[in-house]
Amino acid sequence: MKGIEKARKVWQQNSNNANGYFHGGYAIDDSEEVVIKVLLHNKAIEHVGRGLIELVYGFKPYENSLSHIYNLCCSFWYFPNDIFPRTTEEDKLVFREFVHLVENVHDKGLSYIDWGEAYRYEKRCERFINQCNMIANEMF
Protein backbone atom coordinates (compact mmCIF):
# COMPACT_ATOMS: atom_id res chain seq x y z
CA MET A 1 0.00 0.00 0.00
CA LYS A 2 2.85 2.41 0.78
CA GLY A 3 4.29 1.95 -2.71
CA ILE A 4 0.98 2.85 -4.34
CA GLU A 5 0.53 5.92 -2.15
CA LYS A 6 4.08 7.08 -2.84
CA ALA A 7 3.57 6.59 -6.58
CA ARG A 8 0.30 8.51 -6.42
CA LYS A 9 1.99 11.35 -4.51
CA VAL A 10 4.86 11.59 -7.00
CA TRP A 11 2.39 11.56 -9.88
CA GLN A 12 0.24 14.27 -8.29
CA GLN A 13 3.28 16.45 -7.69
CA ASN A 14 4.48 16.15 -11.29
CA SER A 15 0.97 16.51 -12.68
CA ASN A 16 0.31 19.63 -10.60
CA ASN A 17 3.61 21.15 -11.72
CA ALA A 18 2.77 20.38 -15.35
CA ASN A 19 -0.68 21.93 -15.02
CA GLY A 20 0.82 25.04 -13.45
CA TYR A 21 3.31 25.41 -16.28
CA PHE A 22 0.64 24.74 -18.90
CA HIS A 23 -1.84 27.23 -17.50
CA GLY A 24 0.91 29.81 -17.08
CA GLY A 25 1.76 29.43 -20.76
CA TYR A 26 -1.89 29.37 -21.75
CA ALA A 27 -2.44 32.73 -20.05
CA ILE A 28 0.22 34.42 -22.18
CA ASP A 29 -1.32 35.98 -25.26
CA ASP A 30 -0.17 37.85 -28.35
CA SER A 31 0.77 40.92 -26.38
CA GLU A 32 3.47 39.16 -24.39
CA GLU A 33 6.66 37.22 -25.12
CA VAL A 34 6.13 34.17 -27.33
CA VAL A 35 9.26 32.39 -26.09
CA ILE A 36 8.04 32.35 -22.49
CA LYS A 37 4.76 30.75 -23.59
CA VAL A 38 6.59 27.94 -25.38
CA LEU A 39 9.12 27.48 -22.58
CA LEU A 40 6.29 26.95 -20.11
CA HIS A 41 4.67 24.36 -22.37
CA ASN A 42 8.06 22.70 -22.75
CA LYS A 43 8.34 22.40 -18.95
CA ALA A 44 4.77 21.11 -18.68
CA ILE A 45 5.47 18.20 -21.02
CA GLU A 46 8.74 17.49 -19.25
CA HIS A 47 7.06 17.25 -15.82
CA VAL A 48 4.01 15.23 -16.83
CA GLY A 49 6.13 12.86 -18.94
CA ARG A 50 8.59 12.28 -16.12
CA GLY A 51 5.72 11.78 -13.68
CA LEU A 52 4.02 9.23 -15.90
CA ILE A 53 7.23 7.24 -16.38
CA GLU A 54 7.78 7.19 -12.62
CA LEU A 55 4.17 6.20 -11.96
CA VAL A 56 3.89 3.40 -14.50
CA TYR A 57 7.42 1.97 -14.44
CA GLY A 58 8.80 3.11 -11.09
CA PHE A 59 11.73 4.53 -13.01
CA LYS A 60 13.07 8.02 -12.39
CA PRO A 61 14.78 9.29 -15.56
CA TYR A 62 18.41 10.16 -14.91
CA GLU A 63 18.19 13.17 -17.22
CA ASN A 64 15.53 15.85 -17.02
CA SER A 65 15.82 17.24 -20.53
CA LEU A 66 12.60 17.27 -22.52
CA SER A 67 14.28 15.50 -25.42
CA HIS A 68 15.32 12.58 -23.20
CA ILE A 69 11.98 12.33 -21.40
CA TYR A 70 9.98 12.60 -24.62
CA ASN A 71 12.07 9.88 -26.26
CA LEU A 72 11.50 7.64 -23.24
CA CYS A 73 7.75 8.26 -23.49
CA CYS A 74 7.91 7.33 -27.18
CA SER A 75 9.61 4.07 -26.17
CA PHE A 76 6.83 3.15 -23.75
CA TRP A 77 3.69 4.51 -25.47
CA TYR A 78 2.59 5.30 -28.99
CA PHE A 79 0.62 8.49 -28.30
CA PRO A 80 3.70 10.80 -28.15
CA ASN A 81 4.48 9.85 -31.75
CA ASP A 82 0.99 10.98 -32.75
CA ILE A 83 1.46 14.34 -31.04
CA PHE A 84 4.94 15.04 -32.39
CA PRO A 85 5.41 12.76 -35.39
CA ARG A 86 9.00 12.60 -36.61
CA THR A 87 8.62 10.92 -39.96
CA THR A 88 9.55 13.80 -42.27
CA GLU A 89 12.40 16.26 -42.08
CA GLU A 90 9.88 19.03 -41.39
CA ASP A 91 8.39 17.02 -38.49
CA LYS A 92 11.86 16.48 -37.06
CA LEU A 93 12.65 20.19 -37.34
CA VAL A 94 9.43 21.16 -35.53
CA PHE A 95 10.24 18.72 -32.73
CA ARG A 96 13.87 19.88 -32.45
CA GLU A 97 12.83 23.52 -32.30
CA PHE A 98 10.41 22.74 -29.49
CA VAL A 99 12.67 20.58 -27.33
CA HIS A 100 15.81 22.67 -27.82
CA LEU A 101 14.16 26.04 -27.32
CA VAL A 102 15.65 26.42 -23.84
CA GLU A 103 19.19 25.86 -25.09
CA ASN A 104 18.72 28.08 -28.14
CA VAL A 105 17.45 30.98 -26.06
CA HIS A 106 19.94 30.47 -23.24
CA ASP A 107 23.05 29.83 -25.33
CA LYS A 108 22.38 31.89 -28.45
CA GLY A 109 19.64 34.29 -27.42
CA LEU A 110 17.71 33.08 -30.46
CA SER A 111 14.20 31.91 -31.09
CA TYR A 112 12.45 31.63 -34.41
CA ILE A 113 9.07 30.71 -33.01
CA ASP A 114 6.11 32.81 -34.05
CA TRP A 115 2.68 33.03 -32.44
CA GLY A 116 1.12 30.54 -34.84
CA GLU A 117 3.71 27.94 -33.88
CA ALA A 118 3.30 28.77 -30.21
CA TYR A 119 -0.43 28.07 -30.36
CA ARG A 120 0.18 24.80 -32.24
CA TYR A 121 2.68 23.77 -29.53
CA GLU A 122 0.07 24.68 -26.93
CA LYS A 123 -2.45 22.30 -28.51
CA ARG A 124 0.15 19.53 -28.64
CA CYS A 125 1.06 20.13 -25.03
CA GLU A 126 -2.58 19.96 -23.99
CA ARG A 127 -3.03 16.67 -25.87
CA PHE A 128 0.10 15.23 -24.25
CA ILE A 129 -1.05 16.19 -20.75
CA ASN A 130 -4.53 14.76 -21.39
CA GLN A 131 -3.11 11.46 -22.63
CA CYS A 132 -0.81 11.18 -19.62
CA ASN A 133 -3.73 11.89 -17.30
CA MET A 134 -5.81 9.17 -18.98
CA ILE A 135 -3.04 6.61 -18.48
CA ALA A 136 -2.48 7.70 -14.88
CA ASN A 137 -6.20 7.52 -14.10
CA GLU A 138 -6.25 3.93 -15.38
CA MET A 139 -3.54 3.11 -12.83
CA PHE A 140 -5.73 4.21 -9.92
N, C-alpha and C positions, 0 to 999 in steps of 0.2 A: 504494500500500500504506500509506503514512503517513497518508493521509486516513481510511482504514478503521480503522486502529489508534487514531487520535485520536478518531474517532467512538465506537468501542467503549469507550475509556477514559472519555469524557465520560458515556456511557450508564451504565457501571458505577458511576461516582461518584454520579450522580443516583439510580440504582436502589438503591444501598447506603444512601444518605441516606433515601430513601423507606421502605425496609424498616426502618431504625432507628427512624424516627418511628412507623411503623405498629406495630411490636412494642412500642415504649414505650407507645403508647396502648392497645394490646391488654392489656398487663399491669395497667392501672389497672382496678380493679373497683369495685363499689358502695360500698365503704368510703372511697373517695378522691374527689377533686374531678372532677366530670363535665366541666367546661369544659376542663380540661387534656387529658382523653382526646380530646375532639373537636378541640381545637387541634392535637394531634399528628397526627390523621388528616387534618386540613386541610393541614398541612405535607407529609404523605406524598404526597397527590394532587398538590400543587403541584410537588414535586420530580420525581416520576415522569412527570408530564405534560410538564414542561419538558424533561426528558431525552429523552423520546420524540420531541418536536418537533425537538429538535436532532439526534437520530440520523437520523430519516427525512428531514427537509427541510434539514438544515444551517443552520437558522434559530434564532438565540438570541432568545427573546422579550425585547422592550425593557422590559417590565413584569413583575414577579414576583408580582403579586397572583393569588390563586387564581381569582378571577372571570375575569381576562384569560386566564390559561392554560387554564382549563376551556373558555372560549368558543372559543379557538383550536383546542383538541382537537375540539370539536364541529364546527368548520369542516372539519377534515381527516378525521375518522372518525365513524361512526355510533354506535359503542358507548357514548360518553359520554351520549348522549341516552337510551339504554336505562337507564343507571344513575341518572341524575338527569333524568327527563323533566320538561319545562316546558310542558306543554300546558294544564293547568288552573291556576287562581289558587292553589290549595293546593300544587300541585307547585312553582310559582314561589316561594311563600313558604318552603317547605322548603329549596329551593336557596339562596335569599337568606340565610336564617338560617345555613346552613352556611358559605357563602363569606364572609359579613360578620361572623362570630363574633369574629374578632380585633379588628376595629374597634369592635364593640359592647362588648366587654369592656374594651378599652383606653380608648376615649373616654367611655363611659357607665358602665362598671362593671356592665353588665347582661348577663345571659344567661338565656334562658327554656328552655334545653334540659334535658330530664329524662333519666333513665337509659335509658328505652325508646328515645328518639330517638338517644341516643348509640350504643346497640348497633346500631340500624338504619344509622346513618352508618358505623359500623365495617364492616358487611357491604358497603356500597356502596364504601367505600374499598378493601376487599380485592378486590372484583370489578374495580375500576378498575386496581389494580396488576397483577392477573393478566392482564387484557386487554393492558395495555401490555407486559408481559413476553412475551406470545405474539407480538405484533407485532415486538418487538425481536429475539426469537429467530428469526423468519423472515428478518430482515435478515442474520443471521450464518449 
